[in-house]
Amino acid sequence: KILDRNGKILAENTASYQLVAHPYLLSKDREARERNYQLVSGELGISVDEIKQIIKEHGRDSVSPIVIKEKESHEEALTLETMLSQVPAFSLELVPIRLDQKDLALGPLLGYVNRVDENDLKQREDIDLTDFVGREGVEKSFDKQLRGHNGKRRVEVDDASDVDDGVDGAVDACKQVFVETAL
């Protein structure tokens, strides 16, 4: 999370889900592949042709996961998870997405994140094709700290403890709102 100097949250992560295909796990049998595409298509509301095109663009031999659909809600993810247990080569990934405080005009200061592109992959070894990276402002300057790293960490805390890997800023959110209103 990104905090102002008084500890007010300016931006934080929330959970979202994305459906990814693992092309190298797709069945070599064309009919079996088509059945899987049909099942996924029916749940997502996108056509079989769209799914095929997305996979074709990256290659059926790709070992990297390919995003088929982003920003699935928790409810949609639960429905998909049940169906995906029967469909090899597709899975759901939990993806943190950034929520900015909408009442503050801090966009240029905070910046934004978006999906990794081919250029990013050539320049950096610490990211995957399904990651998001900071593009401008605080998001770019503190990208590694805000994004963290892939993997898991188990932390045990009691109700008085606070595990926080956020970024504390020098901006005062209350003063920012006052200035915006005055202008």
Accessible surface in RSA format (square Angstrom, percent):
REM  Atomic radii and reference values for relative SASA: ProtOr
REM  Chains: A
REM  Algorithm: Lee & Richards
REM  Probe-radius: 1.40
REM  Slices: 20
REM RES _ NUM      All-atoms   Total-Side   Main-Chain    Non-polar    All polar
REM                ABS   REL    ABS   REL    ABS   REL    ABS   REL    ABS   REL
RES LYS A   1    81.82  39.9  62.20  38.2  19.62  46.7  21.21  19.1  60.62  64.6
RES ILE A   2     3.07   1.7   3.07   2.3   0.00   0.0   3.07   2.2   0.00   0.0
RES LEU A   3    21.46  12.0  21.46  15.4   0.00   0.0  21.46  15.1   0.00   0.0
RES ASP A   4     3.32   2.3   1.22   1.2   2.10   5.0   0.00   0.0   3.32   3.3
RES ARG A   5   146.25  61.4 112.17  57.2  34.08  81.1  36.59  50.0 109.66  66.5
RES ASN A   6   100.75  69.5  64.21  62.1  36.53  88.0  30.44  73.3  70.31  68.0
RES GLY A   7    44.20  54.5   0.00   N/A  44.20  54.5  24.54  67.4  19.66  44.0
RES LYS A   8    78.80  38.4  68.81  42.2   9.99  23.8  57.14  51.4  21.66  23.1
RES ILE A   9    51.57  29.3  47.69  35.5   3.88   9.3  47.69  34.3   3.88  10.5
RES LEU A  10     2.73   1.5   2.43   1.7   0.30   0.8   2.43   1.7   0.30   0.8
RES ALA A  11     0.00   0.0   0.00   0.0   0.00   0.0   0.00   0.0   0.00   0.0
RES GLU A  12    60.45  34.7  60.45  45.7   0.00   0.0   7.46  14.4  52.99  43.3
RES ASN A  13    68.98  47.6  46.24  44.7  22.74  54.8  16.34  39.3  52.64  50.9
RES THR A  14    53.20  37.8  42.88  43.5  10.33  24.6  22.42  30.1  30.78  46.5
RES ALA A  15    63.65  58.5  37.54  57.9  26.11  59.4  39.96  56.3  23.69  62.8
RES SER A  16     7.93   6.7   6.26   8.3   1.67   3.9   4.86  10.3   3.07   4.3
RES TYR A  17    41.64  19.4  41.19  23.4   0.45   1.2  21.84  16.4  19.80  24.4
RES GLN A  18     2.83   1.6   2.83   2.1   0.00   0.0   1.28   2.7   1.55   1.2
RES LEU A  19     0.00   0.0   0.00   0.0   0.00   0.0   0.00   0.0   0.00   0.0
RES VAL A  20     0.00   0.0   0.00   0.0   0.00   0.0   0.00   0.0   0.00   0.0
RES ALA A  21     0.00   0.0   0.00   0.0   0.00   0.0   0.00   0.0   0.00   0.0
RES HIS A  22    34.93  19.1  34.90  24.3   0.03   0.1  24.61  25.4  10.32  12.0
RES PRO A  23     1.99   1.4   0.00   0.0   1.99   7.2   0.00   0.0   1.99  12.3
RES TYR A  24   100.97  47.1  84.63  48.2  16.34  42.5  49.11  36.9  51.87  63.9
RES LEU A  25    92.63  51.6  76.26  54.6  16.37  41.2  79.71  56.0  12.92  34.8
RES LEU A  26     7.07   3.9   0.67   0.5   6.40  16.1   1.22   0.9   5.86  15.8
RES SER A  27    31.93  27.0  21.39  28.5  10.54  24.3  21.64  46.1  10.28  14.4
RES LYS A  28   157.15  76.7 133.47  81.9  23.68  56.4 108.79  97.9  48.36  51.5
RES ASP A  29    79.78  55.9  70.25  69.9   9.53  22.5  34.04  80.1  45.74  45.6
RES ARG A  30   172.22  72.3 169.40  86.4   2.82   6.7  52.75  72.1 119.47  72.4
RES GLU A  31   123.66  71.0 121.16  91.7   2.50   6.0  40.32  78.0  83.35  68.0
RES ALA A  32    19.23  17.7  18.09  27.9   1.15   2.6  18.61  26.2   0.62   1.6
RES ARG A  33    24.44  10.3  24.44  12.5   0.00   0.0   0.12   0.2  24.33  14.7
RES GLU A  34    49.22  28.3  49.22  37.2   0.00   0.0  30.12  58.3  19.09  15.6
RES ARG A  35   141.09  59.2 138.26  70.5   2.83   6.7  70.18  95.9  70.91  43.0
RES ASN A  36    13.95   9.6  13.95  13.5   0.00   0.0   0.00   0.0  13.95  13.5
RES TYR A  37     6.82   3.2   6.82   3.9   0.00   0.0   3.52   2.6   3.29   4.1
RES GLN A  38   107.73  60.2 101.15  73.9   6.57  15.7  34.93  74.4  72.79  55.2
RES LEU A  39    79.09  44.0  73.44  52.5   5.65  14.2  77.35  54.3   1.74   4.7
RES VAL A  40     0.00   0.0   0.00   0.0   0.00   0.0   0.00   0.0   0.00   0.0
RES SER A  41    15.41  13.0  13.57  18.1   1.84   4.2   0.70   1.5  14.71  20.6
RES GLY A  42    66.10  81.5   0.00   N/A  66.10  81.5  38.96 106.9  27.14  60.8
RES GLU A  43    81.89  47.0  52.64  39.8  29.25  69.6   5.01   9.7  76.88  62.8
RES LEU A  44    11.71   6.5   0.81   0.6  10.90  27.4   3.14   2.2   8.58  23.1
RES GLY A  45    71.15  87.7   0.00   N/A  71.15  87.7  38.63 106.0  32.53  72.8
RES ILE A  46    32.53  18.5  27.41  20.4   5.13  12.4  31.14  22.4   1.39   3.8
RES SER A  47    52.20  44.1  41.97  56.0  10.23  23.6  45.21  96.3   6.98   9.8
RES VAL A  48    21.47  14.1  18.85  17.1   2.62   6.3  18.85  16.4   2.62   7.1
RES ASP A  49   105.15  73.7  99.44  99.0   5.71  13.5  31.13  73.3  74.02  73.8
RES GLU A  50    88.99  51.1  84.27  63.8   4.72  11.2  36.07  69.8  52.92  43.2
RES ILE A  51     0.00   0.0   0.00   0.0   0.00   0.0   0.00   0.0   0.00   0.0
RES LYS A  52    74.55  36.4  71.05  43.6   3.50   8.3  38.85  35.0  35.70  38.0
RES GLN A  53    90.65  50.7  88.11  64.4   2.54   6.0  37.45  79.7  53.19  40.3
RES ILE A  54    42.84  24.4  42.84  31.9   0.00   0.0  42.84  30.8   0.00   0.0
RES ILE A  55     1.86   1.1   1.86   1.4   0.00   0.0   1.86   1.3   0.00   0.0
RES LYS A  56   155.56  75.9 138.31  84.9  17.25  41.1  86.82  78.1  68.74  73.2
RES GLU A  57   120.12  69.0  80.56  60.9  39.55  94.2  34.53  66.8  85.59  69.9
RES HIS A  58    80.68  44.1  54.12  37.6  26.57  68.0  39.02  40.2  41.67  48.5
RES GLY A  59    27.43  33.8   0.00   N/A  27.43  33.8  27.17  74.6   0.26   0.6
RES ARG A  60    96.47  40.5  88.48  45.1   7.99  19.0  31.13  42.5  65.34  39.6
RES ASP A  61   118.36  82.9 104.40 103.9  13.96  33.0  37.42  88.1  80.94  80.7
RES SER A  62    25.74  21.8  12.94  17.3  12.80  29.5  15.12  32.2  10.63  14.9
RES VAL A  63   112.90  74.3  97.93  88.7  14.97  36.1  97.93  85.1  14.97  40.6
RES SER A  64    44.93  38.0  41.87  55.9   3.06   7.1   9.02  19.2  35.91  50.3
RES PRO A  65    33.70  24.6  33.57  30.6   0.13   0.5  33.57  27.7   0.13   0.8
RES ILE A  66     2.00   1.1   1.15   0.9   0.85   2.1   2.00   1.4   0.00   0.0
RES VAL A  67    29.77  19.6  15.17  13.7  14.60  35.2  15.17  13.2  14.60  39.6
RES ILE A  68    12.26   7.0   0.00   0.0  12.26  29.6   0.08   0.1  12.19  33.1
RES LYS A  69    63.47  31.0  58.92  36.2   4.55  10.8  40.61  36.5  22.86  24.3
RES GLU A  70    70.63  40.6  58.86  44.5  11.77  28.0  13.22  25.6  57.42  46.9
RES LYS A  71   149.06  72.7 124.89  76.6  24.17  57.6  68.75  61.9  80.31  85.5
RES GLU A  72     5.57   3.2   4.40   3.3   1.17   2.8   0.12   0.2   5.45   4.4
RES SER A  73    48.88  41.3  37.59  50.2  11.29  26.0  44.42  94.6   4.46   6.2
RES HIS A  74    99.80  54.5  93.95  65.3   5.86  15.0  70.73  72.9  29.07  33.8
RES GLU A  75   121.89  70.0 117.34  88.8   4.55  10.8  65.98 127.6  55.92  45.7
RES GLU A  76    79.78  45.8  74.45  56.3   5.33  12.7  34.87  67.4  44.91  36.7
RES ALA A  77     5.33   4.9   4.86   7.5   0.47   1.1   5.13   7.2   0.20   0.5
RES LEU A  78   103.36  57.6  98.86  70.7   4.50  11.3  99.49  69.9   3.87  10.4
RES THR A  79    77.14  54.9  68.21  69.1   8.93  21.3  48.47  65.1  28.67  43.3
RES LEU A  80     3.85   2.1   3.85   2.8   0.00   0.0   3.85   2.7   0.00   0.0
RES GLU A  81    97.76  56.1  95.66  72.4   2.10   5.0  41.37  80.0  56.38  46.0
RES THR A  82    97.88  69.6  89.25  90.5   8.64  20.6  72.27  97.1  25.62  38.7
RES MET A  83    16.99   8.8  14.12   9.3   2.87   6.8  16.75  14.2   0.24   0.3
RES LEU A  84    12.60   7.0   4.53   3.2   8.08  20.3   4.79   3.4   7.82  21.0
RES SER A  85    98.15  82.9  52.76  70.4  45.38 104.5  51.83 110.4  46.32  64.9
RES GLN A  86   125.83  70.4  99.74  72.9  26.09  62.1  42.10  89.6  83.73  63.5
RES VAL A  87     2.99   2.0   0.00   0.0   2.99   7.2   0.40   0.3   2.59   7.0
RES PRO A  88    79.39  57.9  67.31  61.4  12.08  43.9  78.60  64.9   0.79   4.9
RES ALA A  89     6.84   6.3   0.12   0.2   6.72  15.3   1.06   1.5   5.78  15.3
RES PHE A  90    11.01   5.5   0.00   0.0  11.01  28.7   0.00   0.0  11.01  31.5
RES SER A  91    37.30  31.5  34.97  46.7   2.34   5.4  33.19  70.7   4.11   5.8
RES LEU A  92    28.87  16.1   3.62   2.6  25.25  63.5   3.85   2.7  25.02  67.3
RES GLU A  93    48.28  27.7  44.13  33.4   4.15   9.9  26.09  50.5  22.20  18.1
RES LEU A  94   115.82  64.5  88.66  63.4  27.17  68.3  88.66  62.3  27.17  73.1
RES VAL A  95    11.27   7.4  10.90   9.9   0.36   0.9  11.27   9.8   0.00   0.0
RES PRO A  96    80.64  58.8  71.33  65.0   9.30  33.8  72.65  60.0   7.98  49.6
RES ILE A  97    45.03  25.6  42.19  31.4   2.84   6.8  45.03  32.4   0.00   0.0
RES ARG A  98    42.91  18.0  20.13  10.3  22.77  54.2  12.13  16.6  30.77  18.7
RES LEU A  99    84.99  47.3  84.50  60.4   0.49   1.2  84.76  59.5   0.22   0.6
RES ASP A 100    48.23  33.8  39.97  39.8   8.25  19.5  10.65  25.1  37.58  37.5
RES GLN A 101    56.19  31.4  50.12  36.6   6.08  14.5   1.96   4.2  54.23  41.1
RES LYS A 102   179.67  87.7 146.38  89.8  33.29  79.3 112.74 101.5  66.93  71.3
RES ASP A 103    93.97  65.8  69.39  69.1  24.57  58.1  50.76 119.5  43.20  43.1
RES LEU A 104    14.83   8.3   1.21   0.9  13.62  34.3   2.31   1.6  12.52  33.7
RES ALA A 105    66.28  60.9  44.89  69.3  21.39  48.6  55.36  78.0  10.92  28.9
RES LEU A 106     6.52   3.6   5.37   3.8   1.15   2.9   6.21   4.4   0.31   0.8
RES GLY A 107    41.05  50.6   0.00   N/A  41.05  50.6  31.99  87.8   9.05  20.3
RES PRO A 108   123.85  90.3  96.11  87.6  27.74 100.8 108.94  89.9  14.91  92.7
RES LEU A 109    75.85  42.2  68.48  49.0   7.37  18.5  74.26  52.2   1.59   4.3
RES LEU A 110     5.57   3.1   5.57   4.0   0.00   0.0   5.57   3.9   0.00   0.0
RES GLY A 111     8.70  10.7   0.00   N/A   8.70  10.7   2.46   6.8   6.23  14.0
RES TYR A 112   114.42  53.4 109.09  62.1   5.33  13.9  81.16  61.0  33.26  41.0
RES VAL A 113    46.11  30.3  29.05  26.3  17.06  41.1  29.05  25.2  17.06  46.3
RES ASN A 114    62.42  43.0  61.24  59.2   1.18   2.8  23.38  56.3  39.04  37.7
RES ARG A 115    55.81  23.4  46.90  23.9   8.91  21.2  43.37  59.3  12.43   7.5
RES VAL A 116     6.88   4.5   0.00   0.0   6.88  16.6   0.00   0.0   6.88  18.7
RES ASP A 117    69.31  48.6  64.41  64.1   4.91  11.6  37.06  87.2  32.25  32.2
RES GLU A 118   106.85  61.3 104.92  79.4   1.93   4.6  56.65 109.6  50.20  41.0
RES ASN A 119    84.66  58.4  81.80  79.1   2.86   6.9  21.40  51.5  63.26  61.1
RES ASP A 120    15.32  10.7  15.08  15.0   0.24   0.6   0.24   0.6  15.08  15.0
RES LEU A 121    56.96  31.7  39.66  28.4  17.30  43.5  39.91  28.0  17.05  45.9
RES LYS A 122   171.65  83.7 131.40  80.6  40.25  95.8  85.86  77.3  85.78  91.4
RES GLN A 123   129.13  72.2  92.34  67.5  36.78  87.6  36.42  77.5  92.70  70.3
RES ARG A 124    61.04  25.6  53.95  27.5   7.08  16.9  37.42  51.1  23.62  14.3
RES GLU A 125   182.42 104.7 144.76 109.5  37.65  89.6  64.61 125.0 117.81  96.2
RES ASP A 126    67.35  47.2  43.71  43.5  23.65  55.9  49.96 117.6  17.39  17.3
RES ILE A 127    10.85   6.2   0.00   0.0  10.85  26.1   0.69   0.5  10.16  27.6
RES ASP A 128    71.66  50.2  68.95  68.6   2.72   6.4  14.20  33.4  57.46  57.3
RES LEU A 129    33.98  18.9  29.53  21.1   4.45  11.2  29.53  20.7   4.45  12.0
RES THR A 130    17.35  12.3  13.18  13.4   4.16   9.9   0.75   1.0  16.60  25.1
RES ASP A 131    22.06  15.5  18.83  18.7   3.23   7.6   4.82  11.3  17.24  17.2
RES PHE A 132    43.23  21.6  38.19  23.7   5.04  13.1  38.19  23.2   5.04  14.4
RES VAL A 133     2.40   1.6   1.87   1.7   0.52   1.3   2.40   2.1   0.00   0.0
RES GLY A 134     8.14  10.0   0.00   N/A   8.14  10.0   0.00   0.0   8.14  18.2
RES ARG A 135    47.71  20.0  42.25  21.5   5.46  13.0  18.66  25.5  29.05  17.6
RES GLU A 136    92.75  53.2  92.49  70.0   0.26   0.6  22.92  44.3  69.83  57.0
RES GLY A 137    29.03  35.8   0.00   N/A  29.03  35.8  19.42  53.3   9.61  21.5
RES VAL A 138    26.91  17.7  24.94  22.6   1.97   4.7  26.06  22.6   0.85   2.3
RES GLU A 139     3.47   2.0   3.06   2.3   0.41   1.0   0.07   0.1   3.40   2.8
RES LYS A 140   127.24  62.1 116.47  71.5  10.78  25.7  63.82  57.4  63.42  67.6
RES SER A 141    90.03  76.1  50.24  67.1  39.78  91.6  28.63  61.0  61.39  86.0
RES PHE A 142    86.98  43.5  83.07  51.5   3.91  10.2  86.98  52.7   0.00   0.0
RES ASP A 143    13.12   9.2  11.31  11.3   1.80   4.3   8.69  20.5   4.42   4.4
RES LYS A 144   141.20  68.9 132.23  81.1   8.97  21.4  77.84  70.1  63.36  67.5
RES GLN A 145    93.84  52.5  74.98  54.8  18.86  44.9  38.06  81.0  55.78  42.3
RES LEU A 146    19.96  11.1   3.49   2.5  16.47  41.4   4.88   3.4  15.08  40.6
RES ARG A 147    63.77  26.8  30.56  15.6  33.21  79.1  33.79  46.2  29.99  18.2
RES GLY A 148    33.94  41.9   0.00   N/A  33.94  41.9  27.85  76.4   6.09  13.6
RES HIS A 149   165.21  90.3 139.89  97.2  25.32  64.8  99.89 102.9  65.32  76.0
RES ASN A 150    93.70  64.6  68.60  66.3  25.10  60.4  38.19  91.9  55.52  53.7
RES GLY A 151    67.01  82.6   0.00   N/A  67.01  82.6  33.96  93.2  33.05  74.0
RES LYS A 152   211.22 103.0 169.27 103.9  41.95  99.9 119.25 107.3  91.97  98.0
RES ARG A 153   156.57  65.7 119.90  61.1  36.67  87.3  69.11  94.5  87.46  53.0
RES ARG A 154   226.60  95.1 190.94  97.3  35.66  84.9  79.46 108.6 147.14  89.2
RES VAL A 155    69.10  45.5  37.46  33.9  31.63  76.2  40.96  35.6  28.14  76.3
RES GLU A 156   161.83  92.9 129.46  97.9  32.37  77.1  53.16 102.8 108.68  88.7
RES VAL A 157    77.98  51.3  47.89  43.4  30.09  72.5  53.84  46.8  24.15  65.5
RES ASP A 158    93.05  65.2  77.99  77.6  15.06  35.6  42.85 100.8  50.20  50.1
RES ASP A 159   153.11 107.2 108.07 107.6  45.03 106.5  54.28 127.8  98.82  98.6
RES ALA A 160    95.17  87.5  55.43  85.5  39.74  90.4  65.77  92.6  29.39  77.9
RES SER A 161    58.03  49.0  35.22  47.0  22.81  52.6  16.90  36.0  41.14  57.6
RES ASP A 162   117.43  82.3  85.22  84.8  32.21  76.2  34.89  82.1  82.54  82.3
RES VAL A 163    70.85  46.6  41.24  37.3  29.61  71.3  44.96  39.1  25.89  70.2
RES ASP A 164    61.01  42.7  29.63  29.5  31.38  74.2  14.17  33.3  46.84  46.7
RES ASP A 165    88.18  61.8  71.54  71.2  16.64  39.4  37.61  88.5  50.57  50.4
RES GLY A 166    15.65  19.3   0.00   N/A  15.65  19.3   1.24   3.4  14.40  32.3
RES VAL A 167    10.00   6.6   7.90   7.2   2.10   5.1  10.00   8.7   0.00   0.0
RES ASP A 168   113.12  79.2  85.05  84.7  28.06  66.4  30.85  72.6  82.27  82.0
RES GLY A 169    26.71  32.9   0.00   N/A  26.71  32.9  20.54  56.4   6.17  13.8
RES ALA A 170    79.50  73.1  66.61 102.8  12.89  29.3  70.73  99.6   8.78  23.2
RES VAL A 171    35.92  23.6  29.80  27.0   6.11  14.7  35.92  31.2   0.00   0.0
RES ASP A 172    18.41  12.9  13.30  13.2   5.11  12.1   1.95   4.6  16.47  16.4
RES ALA A 173     0.07   0.1   0.00   0.0   0.07   0.2   0.07   0.1   0.00   0.0
RES CYS A 174    91.58  69.3  81.03  90.4  10.55  24.8  32.39  82.1  59.19  63.8
RES LYS A 175   131.13  64.0 129.48  79.4   1.66   3.9  84.65  76.2  46.48  49.5
RES GLN A 176    48.27  27.0  45.57  33.3   2.70   6.4   2.58   5.5  45.69  34.7
RES VAL A 177    57.43  37.8  57.43  52.0   0.00   0.0  57.43  49.9   0.00   0.0
RES PHE A 178   146.85  73.5 142.21  88.1   4.65  12.1 146.40  88.8   0.46   1.3
RES VAL A 179    74.38  48.9  73.43  66.5   0.95   2.3  74.38  64.6   0.00   0.0
RES GLU A 180    51.94  29.8  35.59  26.9  16.35  38.9  24.21  46.8  27.73  22.6
RES THR A 181   112.63  80.1  82.36  83.5  30.27  72.1  76.58 102.9  36.05  54.5
RES ALA A 182    76.76  70.6  34.31  53.0  42.45  96.6  45.82  64.5  30.94  82.0
RES LEU A 183   175.74  97.9 115.57  82.7  60.17 151.2 130.87  91.9  44.87 120.7
END  Absolute sums over single chains surface
CHAIN  1 A    11829.1       9328.4       2500.7       6350.8       5478.3
END  Absolute sums over all chains
TOTAL         11829.1       9328.4       2500.7       6350.8       5478.3
